[in-house]
Amino acid sequence: MEKFVEALKQKIRSKEGLTPKMQDILDACVVLFSTKGFSNTSTKDIAKAANVAEGTIYKHFGTKENLLYATIFPILRDIISTEALAQVQQFRSSAENAPFERFVEFIVRKDVMMPEEHFQSGKIFISEMMYDKQRCQEFITMIPKDLIESIYMILDGYKEKNEIVDWPNPVIWQYIMSLLFGNHLTHYVLFTDAKRDKEAEITYLTQQIVKGLRPDK
């Protein structure tokens, strides 16, 4: 079982207010959604995997969508944001005066918002957000403010040193994340069989981001 799935299951087990049956249902959802996809998983499949009656799922969670959006998404958010926040704080404490290119390379290499080992299993959740604008916005608003504030403080420092364009921080961060996310989609969704040179990817993607945010001379 991949690290992403195991991390979700551990988080479920530590969540307060869940009965053993509810935990079994959520465990089954994590595995089935990651392997079969959300749309291809029925409540009957979940009930069978969790060894419960299908009515038990409706009793505790109402709908299959509630299982994904009300329970799995917040848990996924916690795992990603906790790791991302730790990495950003690590950069701030150890490389505060580093040039912008180093910060970008740090983000690209660590894949701060979506670690690669999580993406392969997590792509089903990302796919659901892509086709549901409301759910996507809900997920974005759940990202901790501490993480966003830490990133914006770093960006402010680079703007003060005239290393990047003086755009609003949300615009700069959206630009960076759109390129990172697009790179993930290319390799994990669109061209899954293509051979990869990860070091070359890191170099090219870093250069693309740095050049795109370089201030006009």
N, C-alpha and C positions, 0 to 999 in steps of 0.2 A: 504493500500500500504506500502510495506516495506521501511525502511529508505534508503536503497541503491537506490531504484527507485526514491524516492522523492528527494534525493540529486542530482541525475542525472538530473531530470527535472528542479530543481531550477538552476542548472548550465547552462542548455540549455537556460533558460529564461534570464540569465545574459550575455550570449555570444553576442558580438557585430557582426553586419553585417547580422543578420538573420531576414528575414521577418516573419510576423505572420504565414504564411503558412509553411515556413521552420521549425519554432518552433513546429508547430502542427505535422509535419511529424516526427521530431525527438522524440517528446513526444510519438508518437505512436510506434516508433521503440523500445524505452526503455521498454515499457510495453510488446510488442509482443515478442521481443527477450528474455526477462526474463521469460515469461510464456510459450511460444511455442517453443523457441529455434530459433537460427538464420537460420538453414537449413530448418526448417519447416514453416518459415514465408516467404510469397511471397510479391512482391511489390503490388500486388492486395490487399492483407490483410492490408498492411500499408496504401494504398490509402483510403481504406474503413474506417479504424480507424481514419485517419486524416481528413476525409471528403474532400478529394481533388481528382482530376483526376490522374490516374496512370502516365500520361504523365508529370505531374507537378514534380513528383519524379525524373524522368529521366532528366528533364530540369535543376533542381537545383543540383542534386547529381550524376547523371550519372548512377550509378549501386547500387545495394543493398549492395555490398561489401564496396563501398565508404561510405555508411551510418555508417557502423560498424567501419571501420578502420580509416577513415579520420576525423570523427566527434565524435563518441561515445568513442573510445579508448582514445583520448586525454582528454576528459572530465573525464572519469573513472580514468585516471592517476592522474589528478589534485586532485580529491577527496581523493584517497588513499595516495598519496605522501604528501599532506598537513597535513593530520592527522598523518601519520607516522613520519614526520619531527618534528612536535610539541611534539610527545611522546618521541622521541630520545633526543631532546633538554631538555625535562623535566628531563629525567634520568641523563643527563650530569650535570645539574645544582643542582640536589638534592641528587644524589648518586654517585658522581664522584669517591670516594674511595671504593665503594662497591666491594666485591669479584665477580669474573667472574660468578659464579653460580647465583648470584642475578641478574646480567645483563641478563643472559639467561632466567631466570624465568620471568623477566620483559617482554622480547620479546614474550615469549610463552603466557603469560597471556594476554597481550595486543594484540597479533597477529598483530604486527606492520605493516607488509606489506599487510596483508589481514584480516581485522577485520571480525569476524564471522558473525556479523549482515549484512555485505555486501556480504559475500560469497554465501549465499543461492540464491540470485538473480543474483549475478555476475558470477556464475559458467558457464553460457552460454558463456560469453566473454572469460573466462579462457579456456573453451573447444575449442574455435576457435583457440586460440594461440597454444594449444597443437598439433593441426593438421596442423599448418602452421608455419614452422620454421622462415620464413622471417618476418611474422607479429609479432611473439614472440620477435625477435631481435629488431624490430622497437619499440615495447612497452618498452622493457628494456632500450633502449637508451633514452627514453623520461623521465625516472625517474630523478628528479632533482639532480644535482651534490652536492648540499648542504646536501642532505640526505645521499648520499653515503660517502661523506667526513666526516660527523659527526660520522657515524658508524665506519669508518676506524680509526678515531682518538681514539675512545674508544678501538678498538681492539689493536691498537699500544700500548696503555697504559698497557693492560693486557699482551702483549708479553714482554714488558720491565720488568714487575714484574714476568716473567716466570710462569704465571698462565695458559697460553695456548701455543700450539705449534707455532714455528716460521715459519709458512707458509705464503705465500702471502695473503694479506687481501681479494682479490677476491675469493680465494680458500676457505678460512674460511667462508666467508659470503655465498658462494654457498652451502657449506655443511650444514650450519644452515638452510638456506631457503629451501633446498631440503627436510629436515626432517619435517619442518613446513608445507610445501606445501603438502607433502605426507600424513600428518595427516589430513589435510583438505579434500583431495581427498577421503581418506578412509571413512570418515563420511558423506560427502555431495554428493559423486558420487557412490562409490562402495557399501557401507553398510549403506544405508540411514535409515533403520529401526532398526539398532542395538541400544541397550540401552547404554547410556554414563554416565561415572563418570568423569566429567570434571576436578575435583581436582586431581584425580588419573592420568589422562592424562597429566596434567601440570607437575606433579611430575616425571612421567616416561620419558616424552619427555625432560624435563630439564636435568635429569640424563644422558640420552642417548647422548645429545649434549655435556655436560661437559666432560663425559668420553671419547668421541671421539676426543676431542680437548686437552685433558690433555697431557702435555709434558712427554716424557720418562724420568724416573728417572735414 
